[in-house]
Amino acid sequence: MAQIEIYTTPLCGFCHAAKRLLTQKDAAFAEIDVSRAPDKRQEMMARANGRHTVPQIFVDGQHVGGCDDLYALERAGKLDPILAA
């Protein structure tokens, strides 16, 4: 199964929606809270090509994008193959 990392903040509705979709897919993920960790936010921005909004999602080290990107992959039928890799 794929290794999933998701950078989040506690009060972010998009973060909750992305985590809910991953949970529905039975996909285990590591959550990184950037709200109190400026170093983790900087790490996220470096990995996400400067994107500073949360969530930012990575699958096997590859940047997938944010919540909208995750749901777009799901609608296109491309999320399951990515998660199964």
C-alpha positions as protocol buffer text, in pm:
chain_id: "A"
residue {
  index: 1
  type: MET
  ca { x: 0 y: 0 z: 0 }
}
residue {
  index: 2
  type: ALA
  ca { x: 111 y: 353 z: -73 }
}
residue {
  index: 3
  type: GLN
  ca { x: 273 y: 573 z: 191 }
}
residue {
  index: 4
  type: ILE
  ca { x: 56 y: 883 z: 233 }
}
residue {
  index: 5
  type: GLU
  ca { x: 151 y: 1205 z: 409 }
}
residue {
  index: 6
  type: ILE
  ca { x: -93 y: 1489 z: 459 }
}
residue {
  index: 7
  type: TYR
  ca { x: 1 y: 1831 z: 597 }
}
residue {
  index: 8
  type: THR
  ca { x: -293 y: 1980 z: 789 }
}
residue {
  index: 9
  type: THR
  ca { x: -415 y: 2225 z: 1049 }
}
residue {
  index: 10
  type: PRO
  ca { x: -679 y: 2135 z: 1310 }
}
residue {
  index: 11
  type: LEU
  ca { x: -953 y: 2379 z: 1201 }
}
residue {
  index: 12
  type: CYS
  ca { x: -924 y: 2329 z: 825 }
}
residue {
  index: 13
  type: GLY
  ca { x: -1244 y: 2198 z: 666 }
}
residue {
  index: 14
  type: PHE
  ca { x: -1060 y: 2095 z: 349 }
}
residue {
  index: 15
  type: CYS
  ca { x: -815 y: 1895 z: 562 }
}
residue {
  index: 16
  type: HIS
  ca { x: -1104 y: 1712 z: 728 }
}
residue {
  index: 17
  type: ALA
  ca { x: -1265 y: 1640 z: 388 }
}
residue {
  index: 18
  type: ALA
  ca { x: -939 y: 1503 z: 244 }
}
residue {
  index: 19
  type: LYS
  ca { x: -881 y: 1283 z: 550 }
}
residue {
  index: 20
  type: ARG
  ca { x: -1241 y: 1162 z: 532 }
}
residue {
  index: 21
  type: LEU
  ca { x: -1196 y: 1053 z: 168 }
}
residue {
  index: 22
  type: LEU
  ca { x: -870 y: 874 z: 247 }
}
residue {
  index: 23
  type: THR
  ca { x: -1034 y: 704 z: 547 }
}
residue {
  index: 24
  type: GLN
  ca { x: -1326 y: 591 z: 328 }
}
residue {
  index: 25
  type: LYS
  ca { x: -1067 y: 438 z: 96 }
}
residue {
  index: 26
  type: ASP
  ca { x: -911 y: 254 z: 394 }
}
residue {
  index: 27
  type: ALA
  ca { x: -587 y: 437 z: 316 }
}
residue {
  index: 28
  type: ALA
  ca { x: -359 y: 482 z: 615 }
}
residue {
  index: 29
  type: PHE
  ca { x: -187 y: 820 z: 628 }
}
residue {
  index: 30
  type: ALA
  ca { x: 59 y: 1014 z: 839 }
}
residue {
  index: 31
  type: GLU
  ca { x: -80 y: 1352 z: 942 }
}
residue {
  index: 32
  type: ILE
  ca { x: 160 y: 1642 z: 992 }
}
residue {
  index: 33
  type: ASP
  ca { x: 6 y: 1938 z: 1180 }
}
residue {
  index: 34
  type: VAL
  ca { x: 176 y: 2257 z: 1060 }
}
residue {
  index: 35
  type: SER
  ca { x: -25 y: 2495 z: 1283 }
}
residue {
  index: 36
  type: ARG
  ca { x: 237 y: 2506 z: 1559 }
}
residue {
  index: 37
  type: ALA
  ca { x: 542 y: 2396 z: 1365 }
}
residue {
  index: 38
  type: PRO
  ca { x: 685 y: 2666 z: 1136 }
}
residue {
  index: 39
  type: ASP
  ca { x: 962 y: 2426 z: 1031 }
}
residue {
  index: 40
  type: LYS
  ca { x: 703 y: 2171 z: 911 }
}
residue {
  index: 41
  type: ARG
  ca { x: 515 y: 2443 z: 719 }
}
residue {
  index: 42
  type: GLN
  ca { x: 842 y: 2541 z: 549 }
}
residue {
  index: 43
  type: GLU
  ca { x: 908 y: 2174 z: 472 }
}
residue {
  index: 44
  type: MET
  ca { x: 559 y: 2143 z: 322 }
}
residue {
  index: 45
  type: MET
  ca { x: 604 y: 2453 z: 106 }
}
residue {
  index: 46
  type: ALA
  ca { x: 940 y: 2330 z: -21 }
}
residue {
  index: 47
  type: ARG
  ca { x: 797 y: 1990 z: -110 }
}
residue {
  index: 48
  type: ALA
  ca { x: 478 y: 2138 z: -262 }
}
residue {
  index: 49
  type: ASN
  ca { x: 656 y: 2380 z: -497 }
}
residue {
  index: 50
  type: GLY
  ca { x: 568 y: 2684 z: -286 }
}
residue {
  index: 51
  type: ARG
  ca { x: 204 y: 2600 z: -220 }
}
residue {
  index: 52
  type: HIS
  ca { x: 125 y: 2727 z: 128 }
}
residue {
  index: 53
  type: THR
  ca { x: -236 y: 2622 z: 182 }
}
residue {
  index: 54
  type: VAL
  ca { x: -340 y: 2306 z: 363 }
}
residue {
  index: 55
  type: PRO
  ca { x: -391 y: 2028 z: 307 }
}
residue {
  index: 56
  type: GLN
  ca { x: -97 y: 1927 z: 92 }
}
residue {
  index: 57
  type: ILE
  ca { x: -97 y: 1557 z: 14 }
}
residue {
  index: 58
  type: PHE
  ca { x: 190 y: 1332 z: -87 }
}
residue {
  index: 59
  type: VAL
  ca { x: 169 y: 970 z: -199 }
}
residue {
  index: 60
  type: ASP
  ca { x: 496 y: 777 z: -202 }
}
residue {
  index: 61
  type: GLY
  ca { x: 680 y: 1109 z: -193 }
}
residue {
  index: 62
  type: GLN
  ca { x: 498 y: 1248 z: -497 }
}
residue {
  index: 63
  type: HIS
  ca { x: 294 y: 1565 z: -453 }
}
residue {
  index: 64
  type: VAL
  ca { x: -73 y: 1497 z: -530 }
}
residue {
  index: 65
  type: GLY
  ca { x: -195 y: 1845 z: -438 }
}
residue {
  index: 66
  type: GLY
  ca { x: -467 y: 1963 z: -206 }
}
residue {
  index: 67
  type: CYS
  ca { x: -819 y: 1853 z: -124 }
}
residue {
  index: 68
  type: ASP
  ca { x: -968 y: 1963 z: -458 }
}
residue {
  index: 69
  type: ASP
  ca { x: -693 y: 1775 z: -642 }
}
residue {
  index: 70
  type: LEU
  ca { x: -760 y: 1461 z: -437 }
}
residue {
  index: 71
  type: TYR
  ca { x: -1133 y: 1472 z: -514 }
}
residue {
  index: 72
  type: ALA
  ca { x: -1061 y: 1540 z: -884 }
}
residue {
  index: 73
  type: LEU
  ca { x: -848 y: 1224 z: -893 }
}
residue {
  index: 74
  type: GLU
  ca { x: -1135 y: 1035 z: -731 }
}
residue {
  index: 75
  type: ARG
  ca { x: -1390 y: 1164 z: -984 }
}
residue {
  index: 76
  type: ALA
  ca { x: -1157 y: 1072 z: -1271 }
}
residue {
  index: 77
  type: GLY
  ca { x: -1114 y: 718 z: -1136 }
}
residue {
  index: 78
  type: LYS
  ca { x: -742 y: 773 z: -1084 }
}
residue {
  index: 79
  type: LEU
  ca { x: -721 y: 778 z: -705 }
}
residue {
  index: 80
  type: ASP
  ca { x: -757 y: 405 z: -637 }
}
residue {
  index: 81
  type: PRO
  ca { x: -462 y: 306 z: -864 }
}
residue {
  index: 82
  type: ILE
  ca { x: -244 y: 573 z: -698 }
}
residue {
  index: 83
  type: LEU
  ca { x: -334 y: 450 z: -350 }
}
residue {
  index: 84
  type: ALA
  ca { x: -281 y: 87 z: -447 }
}
residue {
  index: 85
  type: ALA
  ca { x: 70 y: 146 z: -579 }
}
